[in-house]
Amino acid sequence: MKTILITGAGGGISRAIIPLLYKRGYRLLLTTKSSINSLTSFLSEESIDAEVFAADLCDQKQVDVLFDWVNDLGGADVLINNAGVAHAAPAWKLTVEQMHDLFETNFYTAVRCTQKVLTHMREQNFGRIICVSSVVAHKPSFGTSGYAASKSALEGYVRGVAIDTASKGVTANTIAYGYMKAGMLNDVPQPMLDEILTTIPSGQFGAAAQIASYVELLINSPYTTGQTLHVNGGQWMP
Ligand SMILES: NC(=O)c1ccc[n+]([C@@H]2O[C@H](COP(=O)([O-])OP(=O)(O)OC[C@H]3O[C@@H](n4cnc5c(N)ncnc54)[C@H](OP(=O)(O)O)[C@@H]3O)[C@@H](O)[C@H]2O)c1
């Protein structure tokens, strides 16, 4: 049974995929920053047996403690770097502090967790790093320069990780979501949602639960590494 560690597990997209991954037989280690109580209630309502740990991944000491916990539980075979934040602001209003926060949460949390998990993955000659990016890294919309920059950095980082780890049975890939009907999309005002919808050829927002299939595809694809998998209803094509 493979063990998956999911960061940002209290978030909307994560809650959509947790029940499916659990049903498919994966052991789940879940970490989130502040929504630990609601995540625990959610797991209990769904009758999901998973391990949960609260950590702010912007704090290296908390990441170190998190990985002591992960390693005590036998380590992770799969890491999903899903924690993220979005600050929408046009470039002339986006502050350097906001940009730092975007990079801290969307980029450095993944760097910290990847660095920690690779020790175990390299030792066991198997590992899957899956990072979560966005269509916005490729096709920004108004006010997303900071978010796009942080996710673009993440995709570049993953390609480098893929090279470094390829000889050790470890793959590193990114899934770039389009606009999924969950989580941070709920914070977008309706007029903006209506406008975004006109740019999606499929004419609908993505169903978050389908991400579980892409995670499983990457787990079972040893020859796929350094790639960005696009899931966006045709909104952007490489
Ligand atoms: N929804 C979409 O349409 C969409 C589209 C493209 C990409 N994405 C990406 O998908 C991922 C999940 O998004 P979502 O929509 O599910 O968003 P969400 O509901 O806002 O979830 C974000 C998660 O990140 C966690 N987090 C934030 N800062 C953290 C920190 N410092 N340390 C640890 N955890 C932290 C939050 O933890 P707490 O709740 O515990 O504070 C939350 O669980 C993100 O990376 C996002 O950029 C989403």
The ligand as a MOL file (V3000), in Angstrom:
LIG
                    3D

  0  0  0     0  0            999 V3000
M  V30 BEGIN CTAB
M  V30 COUNTS 48 52 0 0 0
M  V30 BEGIN ATOM
M  V30 1 N -9.4110 26.0160 -7.1340 0
M  V30 2 C -8.8680 26.2520 -8.3280 0
M  V30 3 O -9.5830 26.5590 -9.2850 0
M  V30 4 C -7.3790 26.1460 -8.5530 0
M  V30 5 C -6.9110 26.3520 -9.8420 0
M  V30 6 C -5.5650 26.2140 -10.1060 0
M  V30 7 C -4.6970 25.8530 -9.0940 0
M  V30 8 N -5.1630 25.6790 -7.8370 0 CHG=1
M  V30 9 C -4.1960 25.2930 -6.8050 0
M  V30 10 O -4.6840 24.1330 -6.1390 0
M  V30 11 C -4.1840 24.0860 -4.8050 0
M  V30 12 C -5.3680 23.8850 -3.8500 0
M  V30 13 O -6.2560 24.9640 -4.0330 0
M  V30 14 P -7.7360 25.0120 -3.4320 0
M  V30 15 O -8.5820 25.6290 -4.4540 0
M  V30 16 O -8.1140 23.7120 -2.8360 0 CHG=-1
M  V30 17 O -7.5080 26.1340 -2.3140 0
M  V30 18 P -7.9000 26.2340 -0.7840 0
M  V30 19 O -9.2050 25.6050 -0.5190 0
M  V30 20 O -7.7100 27.6670 -0.4250 0
M  V30 21 O -6.7680 25.3500 -0.0700 0
M  V30 22 C -5.4690 25.8150 0.1190 0
M  V30 23 C -4.8230 24.9950 1.2110 0
M  V30 24 O -3.4720 25.4750 1.4020 0
M  V30 25 C -3.2170 25.4850 2.7850 0
M  V30 26 N -2.1720 26.4430 3.1330 0
M  V30 27 C -2.1220 27.7670 2.8290 0
M  V30 28 N -1.0240 28.3240 3.3900 0
M  V30 29 C -0.3800 27.3140 4.0510 0
M  V30 30 C 0.7920 27.2520 4.8380 0
M  V30 31 N 1.5510 28.3280 5.0720 0
M  V30 32 N 1.1370 26.0650 5.3920 0
M  V30 33 C 0.3850 24.9760 5.1880 0
M  V30 34 N -0.7320 24.9580 4.4480 0
M  V30 35 C -1.1110 26.1240 3.9000 0
M  V30 36 C -4.5400 25.8760 3.4400 0
M  V30 37 O -4.4960 25.4180 4.7860 0
M  V30 38 P -5.5710 25.8550 5.9190 0
M  V30 39 O -6.9270 25.8390 5.2860 0
M  V30 40 O -5.4390 24.7890 6.9370 0
M  V30 41 O -5.1680 27.2010 6.4240 0
M  V30 42 C -5.5190 25.1080 2.5600 0
M  V30 43 O -5.7040 23.8100 3.0860 0
M  V30 44 C -3.4440 25.4110 -4.6020 0
M  V30 45 O -2.0630 25.1960 -4.7680 0
M  V30 46 C -3.9740 26.2970 -5.7060 0
M  V30 47 O -3.0580 27.3080 -6.0740 0
M  V30 48 C -6.4860 25.8260 -7.5350 0
M  V30 END ATOM
M  V30 BEGIN BOND
M  V30 1 1 1 2
M  V30 2 2 2 3
M  V30 3 1 2 4
M  V30 4 1 4 5
M  V30 5 2 4 48
M  V30 6 2 5 6
M  V30 7 1 6 7
M  V30 8 2 7 8
M  V30 9 1 8 9
M  V30 10 1 8 48
M  V30 11 1 9 10
M  V30 12 1 9 46
M  V30 13 1 10 11
M  V30 14 1 11 12
M  V30 15 1 11 44
M  V30 16 1 12 13
M  V30 17 1 13 14
M  V30 18 2 14 15
M  V30 19 1 14 16
M  V30 20 1 14 17
M  V30 21 1 17 18
M  V30 22 2 18 19
M  V30 23 1 18 20
M  V30 24 1 18 21
M  V30 25 1 21 22
M  V30 26 1 22 23
M  V30 27 1 23 24
M  V30 28 1 23 42
M  V30 29 1 24 25
M  V30 30 1 25 26
M  V30 31 1 25 36
M  V30 32 1 26 27
M  V30 33 1 26 35
M  V30 34 2 27 28
M  V30 35 1 28 29
M  V30 36 1 29 30
M  V30 37 2 29 35
M  V30 38 1 30 31
M  V30 39 2 30 32
M  V30 40 1 32 33
M  V30 41 2 33 34
M  V30 42 1 34 35
M  V30 43 1 36 37
M  V30 44 1 36 42
M  V30 45 1 37 38
M  V30 46 2 38 39
M  V30 47 1 38 40
M  V30 48 1 38 41
M  V30 49 1 42 43
M  V30 50 1 44 45
M  V30 51 1 44 46
M  V30 52 1 46 47
M  V30 END BOND
M  V30 END CTAB
M  END
